[in-house]
Amino acid sequence: MQLDNRARTLLKALVERYIADGQPVGSRALSKLSGLELSPATIRNIMADLEEMGFVTSPHTSAGRVPTPRGYRMFVDTLLTVEAIDESALEGRLQPRLQNASPQKIITNAAQVLSSLSQFAGVVMTPRRESAFQQIEFLRLSEKRILLVIVDQGGDVQNRMLLTEVDYTPSQLTQAANYINQHYAGQSFDQVRLRLQGELRQLRDDMTALMQAAVEAGSDAMSEEADNNVVISGERNLLSVTDLSSNMNSLRQLFDMFEQKTGLLQLLDVSSKATGVQIFIGGESQLVPMDDMSIVTAPYEVNGRIVGTLGVIGPTRMAYERVIPIVDITAKLLSSALSQH
């Protein structure tokens, strides 16, 4: 929807003023802030049009107006002037925290850096585990109990217990493991599952169940860390944000999200498929659980391949012009630090 220049200027002034002080903005204040030489009546007419289009709304108790999620979206997409920050000074502060440490420590530090610089919550989705396996082995523990040993491509070993309907002999187990290793090593268990569905019909029936159980268990083993691959720092900062902590229901939603992490992981996963900084605004994006919350994200890379996402979680009424470059630069520095490992 196209806005003329006067409407854009007034909307920009209103959002900036509301972000700064949290109070509904009236026509008189807008007249001064916008620098436009318009009569109060003209400003009121333009604001009425903006309200009709869904960019602003009037709280019941005030003559002023506040931005809606749609108004924030218009602001961040087309009206925002990102703050010119001293990149080298910021890098100088960040780099010592993102060097000479293990990858997990670097990621934890990145979340803390995002939190301390923004004064909100910092979040980093850790790199996904390599889901392809190098080799599997079956060990018969007792009748109908088998240990599945999985070696991934990084050489890490995981074990899974299989309870089977049939008591397989050691030679049958060796035969099944050899078949999987020979035909599928280097693939993910999800890929194996798809190929096996067609191929198992040609194998002996009593081996089919074992192989299917192995693929299911292997897939579970490779994804078992899904709940733990979000690092969050500074959640407590959000307790001091009035917009988010003003009622118990909002607070409960907020901390449910941090505790469960699944919705947050889904959101970070979505943003890792995009390039550059993304802004998700509550009330507009189904992925953000609260109307008064926004999440600013950016993907990060290891050796040129996007492996995860980081970002800042804060109120919709945040200083986007300051948070966006913080997220952007942290993503670049994290990419650089992890690529050196």
Secondary structure as the mmCIF struct_conf table of DSSP 4:
data_model
#
loop_
_struct_conf.conf_type_id
_struct_conf.id
_struct_conf.beg_label_comp_id
_struct_conf.beg_label_asym_id
_struct_conf.beg_label_seq_id
_struct_conf.end_label_comp_id
_struct_conf.end_label_asym_id
_struct_conf.end_label_seq_id
HELX_RH_AL_P HELX_RH_AL_P1 ASN A 5 ASP A 21
BEND BEND1 GLN A 23 GLN A 23
STRN STRN1 VAL A 25 VAL A 25
HELX_RH_AL_P HELX_RH_AL_P2 SER A 27 SER A 34
HELX_RH_AL_P HELX_RH_AL_P3 PRO A 40 GLU A 52
TURN_TY1_P TURN_TY1_P1 MET A 53 GLY A 54
BEND BEND2 PHE A 55 PHE A 55
STRN STRN2 VAL A 56 THR A 57
TURN_TY1_P TURN_TY1_P2 HIS A 60 THR A 61
BEND BEND3 ALA A 63 GLY A 64
STRN STRN3 ARG A 65 ARG A 65
STRN STRN4 VAL A 66 PRO A 67
HELX_RH_AL_P HELX_RH_AL_P4 PRO A 69 MET A 74
HELX_RH_PI_P HELX_RH_PI_P1 PHE A 75 LEU A 79
HELX_RH_AL_P HELX_RH_AL_P5 GLU A 87 LEU A 94
HELX_RH_3T_P HELX_RH_3T_P1 GLN A 95 LEU A 98
BEND BEND4 GLN A 99 ALA A 101
HELX_RH_AL_P HELX_RH_AL_P6 PRO A 103 SER A 118
BEND BEND5 GLN A 119 PHE A 120
STRN STRN5 ALA A 121 MET A 125
HELX_LH_PP_P HELX_LH_PP_P1 THR A 126 ARG A 129
STRN STRN6 ALA A 132 ALA A 132
STRN STRN7 PHE A 133 SER A 142
TURN_TY1_P TURN_TY1_P3 GLU A 143 LYS A 144
STRN STRN8 ARG A 145 ASP A 152
TURN_TY1_P TURN_TY1_P4 GLN A 153 GLY A 154
BEND BEND6 GLY A 155 GLY A 155
STRN STRN9 VAL A 157 LEU A 163
BEND BEND7 GLU A 165 VAL A 166
HELX_RH_AL_P HELX_RH_AL_P7 PRO A 170 TYR A 184
TURN_TY1_P TURN_TY1_P5 ALA A 185 GLY A 186
BEND BEND8 GLN A 187 GLN A 187
STRN STRN10 SER A 188 SER A 188
HELX_RH_AL_P HELX_RH_AL_P8 PHE A 189 GLU A 199
HELX_RH_3T_P HELX_RH_3T_P2 LEU A 200 GLN A 202
BEND BEND9 LEU A 203 LEU A 203
HELX_RH_AL_P HELX_RH_AL_P9 ASP A 205 SER A 223
HELX_RH_3T_P HELX_RH_3T_P3 GLU A 224 ASN A 228
STRN STRN11 VAL A 230 SER A 233
HELX_RH_3T_P HELX_RH_3T_P4 GLU A 235 SER A 240
HELX_RH_AL_P HELX_RH_AL_P10 THR A 242 SER A 245
BEND BEND10 SER A 246 ASN A 247
HELX_RH_AL_P HELX_RH_AL_P11 MET A 248 GLN A 260
HELX_RH_AL_P HELX_RH_AL_P12 THR A 262 SER A 272
TURN_TY1_P TURN_TY1_P6 LYS A 273 LYS A 273
BEND BEND11 ALA A 274 ALA A 274
BEND BEND12 GLY A 276 GLY A 276
STRN STRN12 GLN A 278 ILE A 281
TURN_TY1_P TURN_TY1_P7 GLY A 282 GLU A 284
TURN_TY1_P TURN_TY1_P8 GLN A 286 LEU A 287
BEND BEND13 VAL A 288 PRO A 289
TURN_TY1_P TURN_TY1_P9 ASP A 291 ASP A 292
STRN STRN13 MET A 293 VAL A 302
TURN_TY1_P TURN_TY1_P10 ASN A 303 GLY A 304
STRN STRN14 ARG A 305 PRO A 315
BEND BEND14 THR A 316 MET A 318
HELX_RH_AL_P HELX_RH_AL_P13 TYR A 320 SER A 339
TURN_TY1_P TURN_TY1_P11 GLN A 340 GLN A 340
#
